[in-house]
Every structure is written in C-alpha cells, then in structure tokens.
C-alpha cells in the first residue's frame, strides 16, 4: 500500500515538474499569453468598463456636491460673522 502511494506521489511530482518546465519555455508561454491571457483580460475589461465608468461619474458628482456644500457653509458662516460684527 505504501509503495503505491509513494509511486503515485513521485509520478505526480514528475508530471508537475515537466509541466512547469514546458510552461517556462518562451514559445509555450507566448502561446498561453496570446490564446488565453490576453482574451481573458480584454473580455474582463470590456465587461467591467461600464461599472468603472459609473463609479467615476458618481465620485465626481459627490465631489462637486461636497464642494458646493463647503462653499455654502463657508458663505453662511461668514455672513453670520458680519451680522454679529454690525
């Protein structure tokens, strides 16, 4: 029983080592990049682009409202000081 376990473990280790060596070769790595990684990245970015756009627009709107609120509060505070000074 132990012999079979050891044999399977060694075989698995050899297969993984062989696979990783094949992946590290420039030709194979380029094939993986062109056929798998690049399309995956393009597809993901196209699907997520509208959500990023919405987040940026919402951030800009919130920033504009915050600035408007700041200037209105500043104006209110300055007018109250002028009323108290008179």
ABEGO torsion letter per residue (X at the ends): XAAAAAAAAAAAAAAAAAAAAAAABAAAAAAAAAAAAAAAAAAAAAAAAAAAAAAAAAAAAAAAAAAAAAAAAAAAAAAAAAAAAX
